Amino acid sequence: EKEFTMNNLTIPLTVAEYFAGIGLVRMGLEPCGWRVLFANDISDKKFEMYQAFFPDANQHYKIGNIFDIDPASVPTTILATCSFPCIDLSLAGNMNGIGGAHSSAFWGFTKILKAQGDAAPPLILVENVPGWLYSNNGADFRLTVQALNDLGYICDVFALDALRFTPQSRLRVFIIGAKLPVSNQN
């Protein structure tokens, strides 16, 4: 496990992985020294596959609806990842938008961050399909970024195609957010 040092503070690289699925984000982060302390998904079948890759899954993986997660049960981490369902944002899906039955799960993620308050991770990584940018003429994307800003995260956005790393082209949009410490300036 690696650590990050900032302002003479040494912080272990820990992550809470929301909408963890079979653990693809974990697969990408672990070789770089990150350790998953919490993972969640609603699907029993995805958990079974996750567990096949990561035998320690029972210690930190919670199966269930994100809206039912008690924020107090999520350990403090430096990073939270959110690969929320794309069905309502995907051009191949139903385009119901961020308020749709599936993609609205994003609001469960923000609910947890808000409830964590000062203990919320200082870093977030949110990922979804390019349709997220265009859903409801861009209003859904602006709404999600604004919700993260309202929680104190300064966000940047980029798109990345998996073709750079794999033989398959899969464009994804990422938001990276940093929550700066509140200073006590008068």
Sequence and secondary structure as in RCSB ss.txt:
>XXXX:A:sequence
EKEFTMNNLTIPLTVAEYFAGIGLVRMGLEPCGWRVLFANDISDKKFEMYQAFFPDANQHYKIGNIFDIDPASVP
TTILATCSFPCIDLSLAGNMNGIGGAHSSAFWGFTKILKAQGDAAPPLILVENVPGWLYSNNGADFRLTVQALND
LGYICDVFALDALRFTPQSRLRVFIIGAKLPVSNQN
>XXXX:A:secstr
  EEEETTEEEE EEEEET TTTHHHHHHGGGT EEEEEEES HHHHHHHHHH TTGGGTEEES GGG  GGGS 
  SEEEE    TTT TTTT   TTSTTGGGHHHHHHHHHHHGGGS SEEEEEE THHHHGGGGHHHHHHHHHHHH
TTEEEEEEEEEGGGTSSS  EEEEEEEEE       
